[in-house]
Amino acid sequence: MNKYISRIASAALLISIMTGYAGGAEAQEAKTPDPVFTEFEVDANCGQGHHLYFMDETAKILNMDLKELASQMEQGKTIVSIAQSKGMTDKQLEKKLIPAIDKRVDAAVKEGCLTKEQGTTMKSNIHARLAKVINTPLSELRGRHAHHGKGHRLNREEIAKFLGLTPDQLNQELRQGKSLAEIAKSKGVSEKQLVDKLKEELTPDLEKFIHRKIKIDGAPGKEALKHDHS
């Protein structure tokens, strides 16, 4: 059981590093829409911060200023509708965006921010979600982002401090393929002490989760659980 919890915690921290819910993007003068940035962003703690935004790529492809693109999205336009106003279809946009985004991921892998396997997984996820993202209004993207941001996450700073490391050092250890149990052992922290700390971090979110009403989608082939937002 303890090993299982440790694996979950390691995975949660690594996912946090990969998806990067960091708020560094908000410092941009153009105040470019956060959800679009954070859809595919590598943690800012990696080197100088390798952000896998595709807003820059989109603006260049559409021959637009980044501020203009952000402004139109704020007005409720989807990326696809903006592209169509420029004479480009959604398929044409995707065809140009995918290699541009892949190039960003490859750069992150090359610079050590992602492993080759993580890069491959990220590309696959981006390709699968891209069509939906560019066809979704900003307000809806923000709503989803706010909801996901309240998920079951571990506080990396607290875990790192508990292990006598900085967040950057912990991230580096995890990127090397080490489990939290292995990192803890190297720091003289027992598995029981680690598990107790992880339980302390996860308990508030787990308590909220077990009290949340969930709906079952009864449609054929759609057995996934869905949160009840009512």
Secondary structure, 3 states (H helix, E strand, C coil): CHHHHHHHHHHHHHHHHHHCCCCHHHHCCCCCCHHHHHHCCCCCCCCCCCCCCCHHHHHHHCCCCHHHHHHHHHCCCCHHHHHHHCCCCHHHHHHHHHHHHHHHHHHHHHCCCCCHHHHHHHHHHHHHHHHHHHCCCHHHHHHHHHHHCCCCCCCHHHHHHHCCCCHHHHHHHHHCCCCHHHHHHHCCCCHHHHHHHHHHHHHHHHHHHHCCCEEECCCCCCCCEEECCC
